[in-house]
Amino acid sequence: MAFTDENNARWKRIREQGLIRFVLVQGVIKWGIGTALAWLAFMTLVTGGQYNYGTAVPYALIIFPSLGIVFGLALWFALNRLSPQA
């Protein structure tokens, strides 16, 4: 996969904002919270609304954002390797 000039310029701007911000926004908020909400919605559909939200919501909002940290770090290092200015 090659970066286009536009993608390279965008990645350069993102990289200048730093690793921590990238991981928090892309990993924890976008992937972690987004996946938690999607999972809860899916479980609601599968169980017909008879899901134990009292325990599921806190677990989902802890587990998925925690995994989002790993996702964000992996994405950061992968994009750094692919970037021509790494």
MMTF fields as JSON, N, C-alpha, C and O atoms, coordinates in Angstrom:
{
  "mmtfVersion": "1.0.0",
  "mmtfProducer": "UNKNOWN",
  "numBonds": 343,
  "numAtoms": 344,
  "numGroups": 86,
  "numChains": 1,
  "numModels": 1,
  "chainsPerModel": [1],
  "groupsPerChain": [86],
  "chainIdList": ["A"],
  "bondAtomList": [4, 2, 8, 6, 12, 10, 16, 14, 20, 18, 24, 22, 28, 26, 32, 30, 36, 34, 40, 38, 44, 42, 48, 46, 52, 50, 56, 54, 60, 58, 64, 62, 68, 66, 72, 70, 76, 74, 80, 78, 84, 82, 88, 86, 92, 90, 96, 94, 100, 98, 104, 102, 108, 106, 112, 110, 116, 114, 120, 118, 124, 122, 128, 126, 132, 130, 136, 134, 140, 138, 144, 142, 148, 146, 152, 150, 156, 154, 160, 158, 164, 162, 168, 166, 172, 170, 176, 174, 180, 178, 184, 182, 188, 186, 192, 190, 196, 194, 200, 198, 204, 202, 208, 206, 212, 210, 216, 214, 220, 218, 224, 222, 228, 226, 232, 230, 236, 234, 240, 238, 244, 242, 248, 246, 252, 250, 256, 254, 260, 258, 264, 262, 268, 266, 272, 270, 276, 274, 280, 278, 284, 282, 288, 286, 292, 290, 296, 294, 300, 298, 304, 302, 308, 306, 312, 310, 316, 314, 320, 318, 324, 322, 328, 326, 332, 330, 336, 334, 340, 338],
  "bondOrderList": [1, 1, 1, 1, 1, 1, 1, 1, 1, 1, 1, 1, 1, 1, 1, 1, 1, 1, 1, 1, 1, 1, 1, 1, 1, 1, 1, 1, 1, 1, 1, 1, 1, 1, 1, 1, 1, 1, 1, 1, 1, 1, 1, 1, 1, 1, 1, 1, 1, 1, 1, 1, 1, 1, 1, 1, 1, 1, 1, 1, 1, 1, 1, 1, 1, 1, 1, 1, 1, 1, 1, 1, 1, 1, 1, 1, 1, 1, 1, 1, 1, 1, 1, 1, 1],
  "groupList": [{"groupName": "MET", "atomNameList": ["N", "CA", "C", "O"], "elementList": ["N", "C", "C", "O"], "formalChargeList": [0, 0, 0, 0], "bondAtomList": [1, 0, 2, 1, 3, 2], "bondOrderList": [1, 1, 2], "singleLetterCode": "M", "chemCompType": "L-PEPTIDE LINKING"}, {"groupName": "ALA", "atomNameList": ["N", "CA", "C", "O"], "elementList": ["N", "C", "C", "O"], "formalChargeList": [0, 0, 0, 0], "bondAtomList": [1, 0, 2, 1, 3, 2], "bondOrderList": [1, 1, 2], "singleLetterCode": "A", "chemCompType": "L-PEPTIDE LINKING"}, {"groupName": "PHE", "atomNameList": ["N", "CA", "C", "O"], "elementList": ["N", "C", "C", "O"], "formalChargeList": [0, 0, 0, 0], "bondAtomList": [1, 0, 2, 1, 3, 2], "bondOrderList": [1, 1, 2], "singleLetterCode": "F", "chemCompType": "L-PEPTIDE LINKING"}, {"groupName": "THR", "atomNameList": ["N", "CA", "C", "O"], "elementList": ["N", "C", "C", "O"], "formalChargeList": [0, 0, 0, 0], "bondAtomList": [1, 0, 2, 1, 3, 2], "bondOrderList": [1, 1, 2], "singleLetterCode": "T", "chemCompType": "L-PEPTIDE LINKING"}, {"groupName": "ASP", "atomNameList": ["N", "CA", "C", "O"], "elementList": ["N", "C", "C", "O"], "formalChargeList": [0, 0, 0, 0], "bondAtomList": [1, 0, 2, 1, 3, 2], "bondOrderList": [1, 1, 2], "singleLetterCode": "D", "chemCompType": "L-PEPTIDE LINKING"}, {"groupName": "GLU", "atomNameList": ["N", "CA", "C", "O"], "elementList": ["N", "C", "C", "O"], "formalChargeList": [0, 0, 0, 0], "bondAtomList": [1, 0, 2, 1, 3, 2], "bondOrderList": [1, 1, 2], "singleLetterCode": "E", "chemCompType": "L-PEPTIDE LINKING"}, {"groupName": "ASN", "atomNameList": ["N", "CA", "C", "O"], "elementList": ["N", "C", "C", "O"], "formalChargeList": [0, 0, 0, 0], "bondAtomList": [1, 0, 2, 1, 3, 2], "bondOrderList": [1, 1, 2], "singleLetterCode": "N", "chemCompType": "L-PEPTIDE LINKING"}, {"groupName": "ARG", "atomNameList": ["N", "CA", "C", "O"], "elementList": ["N", "C", "C", "O"], "formalChargeList": [0, 0, 0, 0], "bondAtomList": [1, 0, 2, 1, 3, 2], "bondOrderList": [1, 1, 2], "singleLetterCode": "R", "chemCompType": "L-PEPTIDE LINKING"}, {"groupName": "TRP", "atomNameList": ["N", "CA", "C", "O"], "elementList": ["N", "C", "C", "O"], "formalChargeList": [0, 0, 0, 0], "bondAtomList": [1, 0, 2, 1, 3, 2], "bondOrderList": [1, 1, 2], "singleLetterCode": "W", "chemCompType": "L-PEPTIDE LINKING"}, {"groupName": "LYS", "atomNameList": ["N", "CA", "C", "O"], "elementList": ["N", "C", "C", "O"], "formalChargeList": [0, 0, 0, 0], "bondAtomList": [1, 0, 2, 1, 3, 2], "bondOrderList": [1, 1, 2], "singleLetterCode": "K", "chemCompType": "L-PEPTIDE LINKING"}, {"groupName": "ILE", "atomNameList": ["N", "CA", "C", "O"], "elementList": ["N", "C", "C", "O"], "formalChargeList": [0, 0, 0, 0], "bondAtomList": [1, 0, 2, 1, 3, 2], "bondOrderList": [1, 1, 2], "singleLetterCode": "I", "chemCompType": "L-PEPTIDE LINKING"}, {"groupName": "GLN", "atomNameList": ["N", "CA", "C", "O"], "elementList": ["N", "C", "C", "O"], "formalChargeList": [0, 0, 0, 0], "bondAtomList": [1, 0, 2, 1, 3, 2], "bondOrderList": [1, 1, 2], "singleLetterCode": "Q", "chemCompType": "L-PEPTIDE LINKING"}, {"groupName": "GLY", "atomNameList": ["N", "CA", "C", "O"], "elementList": ["N", "C", "C", "O"], "formalChargeList": [0, 0, 0, 0], "bondAtomList": [1, 0, 2, 1, 3, 2], "bondOrderList": [1, 1, 2], "singleLetterCode": "G", "chemCompType": "PEPTIDE LINKING"}, {"groupName": "LEU", "atomNameList": ["N", "CA", "C", "O"], "elementList": ["N", "C", "C", "O"], "formalChargeList": [0, 0, 0, 0], "bondAtomList": [1, 0, 2, 1, 3, 2], "bondOrderList": [1, 1, 2], "singleLetterCode": "L", "chemCompType": "L-PEPTIDE LINKING"}, {"groupName": "VAL", "atomNameList": ["N", "CA", "C", "O"], "elementList": ["N", "C", "C", "O"], "formalChargeList": [0, 0, 0, 0], "bondAtomList": [1, 0, 2, 1, 3, 2], "bondOrderList": [1, 1, 2], "singleLetterCode": "V", "chemCompType": "L-PEPTIDE LINKING"}, {"groupName": "TYR", "atomNameList": ["N", "CA", "C", "O"], "elementList": ["N", "C", "C", "O"], "formalChargeList": [0, 0, 0, 0], "bondAtomList": [1, 0, 2, 1, 3, 2], "bondOrderList": [1, 1, 2], "singleLetterCode": "Y", "chemCompType": "L-PEPTIDE LINKING"}, {"groupName": "PRO", "atomNameList": ["N", "CA", "C", "O"], "elementList": ["N", "C", "C", "O"], "formalChargeList": [0, 0, 0, 0], "bondAtomList": [1, 0, 2, 1, 3, 2], "bondOrderList": [1, 1, 2], "singleLetterCode": "P", "chemCompType": "L-PEPTIDE LINKING"}, {"groupName": "SER", "atomNameList": ["N", "CA", "C", "O"], "elementList": ["N", "C", "C", "O"], "formalChargeList": [0, 0, 0, 0], "bondAtomList": [1, 0, 2, 1, 3, 2], "bondOrderList": [1, 1, 2], "singleLetterCode": "S", "chemCompType": "L-PEPTIDE LINKING"}],
  "groupTypeList": [0, 1, 2, 3, 4, 5, 6, 6, 1, 7, 8, 9, 7, 10, 7, 5, 11, 12, 13, 10, 7, 2, 14, 13, 14, 11, 12, 14, 10, 9, 8, 12, 10, 12, 3, 1, 13, 1, 8, 13, 1, 2, 0, 3, 13, 14, 3, 12, 12, 11, 15, 6, 15, 12, 3, 1, 14, 16, 15, 1, 13, 10, 10, 2, 16, 17, 13, 12, 10, 14, 2, 12, 13, 1, 13, 8, 2, 1, 13, 6, 7, 13, 17, 16, 11, 1],
  "groupIdList": [1, 2, 3, 4, 5, 6, 7, 8, 9, 10, 11, 12, 13, 14, 15, 16, 17, 18, 19, 20, 21, 22, 23, 24, 25, 26, 27, 28, 29, 30, 31, 32, 33, 34, 35, 36, 37, 38, 39, 40, 41, 42, 43, 44, 45, 46, 47, 48, 49, 50, 51, 52, 53, 54, 55, 56, 57, 58, 59, 60, 61, 62, 63, 64, 65, 66, 67, 68, 69, 70, 71, 72, 73, 74, 75, 76, 77, 78, 79, 80, 81, 82, 83, 84, 85, 86],
  "secStructList": [7, 7, 7, 7, 2, 2, 2, 2, 2, 2, 2, 2, 2, 2, 2, 2, 2, 7, 2, 2, 2, 2, 0, 0, 0, 0, 0, 0, 0, 0, 0, 0, 0, 2, 2, 2, 2, 2, 2, 2, 2, 2, 2, 2, 2, 2, 2, 6, 6, 7, 7, 7, 2, 2, 2, 2, 2, 2, 2, 2, 2, 2, 2, 2, 2, 2, 2, 2, 2, 2, 2, 2, 2, 2, 2, 2, 2, 2, 2, 2, 2, 2, 1, 6, 6, 7],
  "xCoordList": [0.844, 0.0, 0.89, 1.805, 0.629, 1.429, 0.592, -0.607, 1.225, 0.58, 0.55, 1.546, -0.579, -0.626, -0.081, 0.1, 0.178, 0.685, -0.309, 0.081, -1.594, -2.634, -2.677, -2.741, -2.643, -2.646, -1.386, -1.438, -0.271, 0.983, 0.939, 1.394, 0.397, 0.277, -0.675, -0.418, -1.76, -2.723, -2.076, -2.216, -1.371, -0.717, 0.346, 0.521, 1.049, 2.056, 1.407, 1.945, 0.249, -0.472, -0.935, -0.827, -1.447, -1.912, -0.738, -0.837, 0.365, 1.538, 2.109, 2.618, 2.03, 2.512, 1.696, 2.201, 0.443, -0.399, -0.028, -0.381, 0.67, 1.213, 0.507, -0.654, 1.265, 0.811, -0.367, -1.346, -0.285, -1.331, -2.671, -3.695, -2.665, -3.928, -4.485, -5.689, -3.619, -4.053, -4.697, -5.776, -4.035, -4.555, -5.885, -6.818, -5.98, -7.232, -8.38, -9.483, -8.122, -9.197, -9.533, -10.682, -8.522, -8.769, -9.038, -9.907, -8.293, -8.423, -9.528, -10.462, -9.426, -10.366, -11.74, -12.743, -11.798, -13.102, -13.765, -14.868, -13.095, -13.735, -13.907, -15.011, -12.829, -12.949, -13.556, -14.498, -13.033, -13.473, -14.91, -15.696, -15.266, -16.641, -17.594, -18.69, -17.165, -18.002, -18.302, -19.437, -17.298, -17.482, -18.337, -19.166, -18.153, -18.971, -20.444, -21.304, -20.732, -22.124, -22.709, -23.866, -21.905, -22.373, -22.635, -23.615, -21.766, -21.931, -23.19, -23.947, -23.419, -24.625, -25.881, -26.872, -25.85, -26.996, -27.233, -28.375, -26.168, -26.285, -26.865, -27.745, -26.382, -26.879, -28.345, -29.095, -28.752, -30.153, -31.021, -32.092, -30.55, -31.302, -31.346, -32.391, -30.223, -30.141, -31.012, -31.664, -31.024, -31.766, -33.188, -33.93, -33.564, -34.906, -35.109, -36.229, -34.052, -34.141, -34.08, -34.212, -33.884, -33.837, -32.399, -32.046, -31.592, -30.17, -29.924, -30.599, -28.986, -28.667, -27.751, -26.528, -28.344, -27.575, -26.823, -25.829, -27.283, -26.629, -25.178, -24.345, -24.876, -23.482, -22.837, -21.627, -23.627, -23.054, -22.505, -21.431, -23.208, -22.769, -21.435, -20.52, -21.293, -19.981, -18.846, -17.758, -19.103, -18.062, -17.695, -16.516, -18.707, -18.46, -17.675, -16.792, -17.994, -17.318, -15.946, -15.226, -15.593, -14.233, -13.406, -12.281, -13.964, -13.215, -12.91, -11.755, -13.915, -13.692, -12.769, -11.874, -12.945, -11.978, -10.564, -9.585, -10.448, -9.116, -8.465, -7.275, -9.241, -8.724, -8.47, -7.634, -9.188, -8.97, -7.579, -7.021, -7.013, -5.638, -4.692, -3.806, -4.888, -4.055, -4.261, -3.299, -5.521, -5.826, -5.168, -4.556, -5.29, -4.709, -3.195, -2.62, -2.547, -1.088, -0.674, 0.262, -1.382, -1.056, -1.246, -0.429, -2.31, -2.569, -1.501, -1.038, -1.11, -0.068, 1.233, 1.823, 1.673, 2.943, 2.86, 3.838, 1.715, 1.535, 1.58, 2.238, 0.89, 0.893, 2.269, 2.669, 2.986, 4.349, 5.262, 6.118, 5.075, 5.891, 5.56, 6.445, 4.291, 3.864, 4.191, 4.32, 4.321, 4.572, 5.981, 6.938, 6.113, 7.449, 8.33, 9.552, 7.742, 8.528, 8.697, 8.915, 8.604, 8.706, 10.049, 10.291],
  "yCoordList": [-1.171, 0.0, 1.235, 1.347, 2.133, 3.345, 4.551, 4.62, 5.464, 6.716, 7.646, 7.775, 8.286, 9.35, 10.614, 10.658, 11.629, 12.88, 13.475, 14.005, 13.377, 13.908, 13.121, 13.71, 11.795, 10.957, 11.173, 11.181, 11.344, 11.57, 12.889, 12.956, 13.926, 15.223, 15.12, 15.696, 14.394, 14.203, 13.427, 13.804, 12.35, 11.559, 12.39, 12.251, 13.248, 14.102, 15.029, 15.215, 15.612, 16.479, 15.693, 16.17, 14.497, 13.659, 13.26, 13.309, 12.868, 12.434, 13.571, 13.325, 14.791, 15.943, 16.17, 16.748, 15.723, 15.873, 14.877, 15.073, 13.824, 12.915, 11.574, 11.403, 10.64, 9.262, 9.179, 8.488, 9.865, 9.739, 10.226, 9.569, 11.368, 11.888, 10.934, 10.681, 10.411, 9.48, 8.245, 7.826, 7.666, 6.452, 6.747, 5.949, 7.88, 8.218, 8.433, 7.927, 9.179, 9.484, 8.273, 7.835, 7.738, 6.649, 5.308, 4.548, 5.03, 3.737, 3.696, 2.901, 4.558, 4.493, 5.016, 4.331, 6.23, 6.837, 6.219, 5.68, 6.3, 5.825, 4.305, 3.811, 3.566, 2.115, 1.523, 0.735, 1.891, 1.288, 1.577, 0.655, 2.857, 3.235, 2.826, 2.328, 3.041, 2.646, 1.158, 0.752, 0.356, -1.093, -1.514, -2.415, -0.885, -1.194, -0.922, -1.745, 0.221, 0.558, -0.383, -0.792, -0.721, -1.66, -3.038, -3.696, -3.468, -4.769, -4.785, -5.756, -3.714, -3.639, -3.634, -4.279, -2.911, -2.903, -4.289, -4.738, -4.96, -6.316, -7.269, -8.07, -7.188, -8.071, -7.778, -8.686, -6.529, -6.179, -6.85, -7.376, -6.828, -7.47, -8.983, -9.604, -9.567, -11.028, -11.535, -12.572, -10.808, -11.276, -10.717, -11.017, -9.921, -9.348, -8.345, -8.172, -7.691, -6.687, -7.256, -6.511, -8.553, -9.204, -9.395, -10.45, -8.384, -8.457, -7.79, -6.814, -8.283, -7.719, -6.511, -6.643, -5.344, -4.137, -3.634, -2.921, -3.994, -3.553, -3.988, -3.26, -5.152, -5.616, -5.465, -5.259, -5.566, -5.541, -4.179, -4.099, -3.115, -1.779, -1.405, -0.982, -1.548, -1.222, -2.085, -1.581, -3.371, -4.236, -3.811, -3.738, -3.532, -3.128, -1.831, -1.67, -0.894, 0.4, 0.361, 1.359, -0.766, -0.958, -1.802, -1.44, -2.912, -3.867, -3.321, -3.346, -2.83, -2.394, -1.173, -1.174, -0.143, 0.966, 0.537, 1.066, -0.416, -0.926, -1.611, -1.43, -2.387, -3.01, -1.961, -2.162, -0.845, 0.257, 0.856, 1.365, 0.799, 1.26, 0.404, 0.926, -0.9, -1.817, -1.554, -1.502, -1.389, -1.107, 0.19, 0.234, 1.239, 2.532, 2.468, 3.04, 1.774, 1.622, 0.846, 1.228, -0.243, -1.048, -0.227, -0.307, 0.553, 1.381, 2.456, 2.711, 3.081, 4.117, 3.559, 4.148, 2.413, 1.851, 1.313, 1.385, 0.78, 0.311, 1.481, 1.404, 2.555, 3.726, 4.382, 4.899, 4.364, 4.904, 4.099, 4.66, 2.784, 1.931, 2.16, 2.105, 2.416, 2.604, 3.997, 4.2, 4.942, 6.326, 6.477, 5.965, 7.172, 7.369, 8.257, 8.234, 9.037, 9.912, 9.351, 10.114, 8.046, 7.412, 7.487, 6.999],
  "zCoordList": [0.0, 0.0, 0.0, 0.815, -0.887, -0.987, -0.562, -0.831, 0.083, 0.471, -0.742, -1.453, -0.973, -1.974, -1.321, -0.104, -2.115, -1.551, -0.552, 0.488, -0.882, 0.021, 1.326, 2.405, 1.233, 2.436, 3.264, 4.494, 2.597, 3.308, 4.081, 5.223, 3.467, 4.143, 5.333, 6.39, 5.161, 6.258, 7.396, 8.56, 7.074, 8.118, 8.845, 10.055, 8.115, 8.738, 9.771, 10.863, 9.425, 10.372, 11.592, 12.722, 11.365, 12.476, 13.361, 14.587, 12.748, 13.5, 14.354, 15.448, 13.871, 14.632, 15.903, 16.865, 15.917, 17.103, 18.194, 19.357, 17.836, 18.827, 18.95, 18.577, 19.49, 19.678, 20.647, 20.366, 21.769, 22.789, 22.257, 22.446, 21.598, 21.049, 19.996, 19.961, 19.146, 18.105, 18.723, 18.304, 19.719, 20.355, 21.047, 20.955, 21.735, 22.415, 21.431, 21.64, 20.367, 19.418, 18.548, 18.499, 17.862, 16.913, 17.598, 17.172, 18.652, 19.318, 20.346, 20.234, 21.357, 22.477, 22.096, 22.301, 21.541, 21.27, 20.041, 20.131, 18.902, 17.665, 17.642, 17.409, 17.88, 17.791, 19.054, 18.975, 20.216, 21.469, 21.826, 22.045, 21.887, 22.238, 21.113, 21.367, 19.874, 18.737, 18.716, 18.469, 18.972, 18.992, 20.178, 20.048, 21.321, 22.497, 22.21, 22.524, 21.621, 21.301, 20.245, 20.344, 19.24, 18.211, 18.813, 18.463, 19.711, 20.364, 21.222, 21.197, 21.983, 22.804, 21.941, 22.287, 20.82, 19.912, 19.322, 19.224, 18.932, 18.39, 19.431, 19.115, 20.658, 21.712, 22.031, 22.392, 21.899, 22.101, 21.038, 21.341, 19.794, 18.718, 18.889, 18.694, 19.25, 19.379, 20.527, 20.403, 21.641, 22.817, 22.88, 23.816, 21.91, 21.918, 23.043, 23.524, 23.46, 24.516, 25.916, 26.887, 26.044, 27.353, 27.834, 28.361, 27.652, 27.978, 29.321, 29.648, 30.1, 31.408, 31.227, 31.262, 31.037, 30.771, 31.993, 31.858, 33.173, 34.398, 34.495, 35.034, 33.985, 33.982, 32.612, 32.519, 31.548, 30.201, 29.816, 29.219, 30.139, 29.736, 30.386, 29.679, 31.708, 32.29, 31.726, 31.446, 31.565, 31.003, 29.584, 29.236, 28.772, 27.385, 27.331, 26.487, 28.236, 28.231, 28.9, 28.903, 29.455, 29.989, 29.019, 28.676, 28.587, 27.764, 26.372, 25.946, 25.66, 24.285, 24.186, 23.341, 25.002, 24.941, 25.35, 24.824, 26.28, 26.632, 25.434, 25.177, 24.717, 23.499, 22.421, 21.54, 22.49, 21.564, 21.704, 20.732, 22.911, 23.11, 22.27, 21.593, 22.319, 21.532, 20.04, 19.273, 19.639, 18.236, 17.782, 16.715, 18.579, 18.23, 18.107, 17.181, 19.037, 18.966, 17.719, 17.017, 17.457, 16.273, 14.997, 14.08, 14.938, 13.767, 13.611, 12.499, 14.697, 14.68, 14.101, 13.196, 14.635, 14.182, 12.758, 12.013, 12.375, 10.997, 10.025, 8.987, 10.353, 9.463, 9.408, 8.365, 10.515, 10.51, 9.592, 8.909, 9.582, 8.716, 7.241, 6.387, 6.947, 5.559, 5.03, 3.823, 5.938, 5.528, 4.974, 5.556, 3.86, 3.286, 4.154, 4.006, 5.056, 5.921, 7.323, 8.265, 7.483, 8.809, 9.36, 10.464]
}
